[in-house]
Amino acid sequence: MKREWTPYGNEVLNPYLLQGLAILAKANGRSVVEELNCAVSAYLEKELPPKLGEDGLTLFIAEMRERNDQ
């Protein structure tokens, strides 16, 4: 069953999702921040093309790389 995310109190991140990220991070030898970045990156790669088209995704990735290089 697919479970939609719902806010938990005043928390920004759902504590159960954060706990899952922590478990994945430990299993992958990464920090929680690195694991969250990987998760968001994978989500964006999947969701942006249908919304923005391939050109939009390419532009977004170029912008991210440019900011990282600064």
Phi, psi and omega in degrees: 000130179280126180253124178280148178287136174229145179301148179243102183061227178261009182291144176281317178254137175296127184299330179287323176293320178296320177296318177298319177297321180296320178295315178298318180300314180296317180295329182264000179069031180238167174280165178298322179297315178299318180294320178295318177298319177296317181295315180293320178300313179297320179297314181296318179298328180279318189269331183291317181305316178295331182274318186249348186082167182299323179296321178295319178295316179300317178297316180297315180295319178299320178296318180296316181296320180297319179292324179292329181284343182282000000 
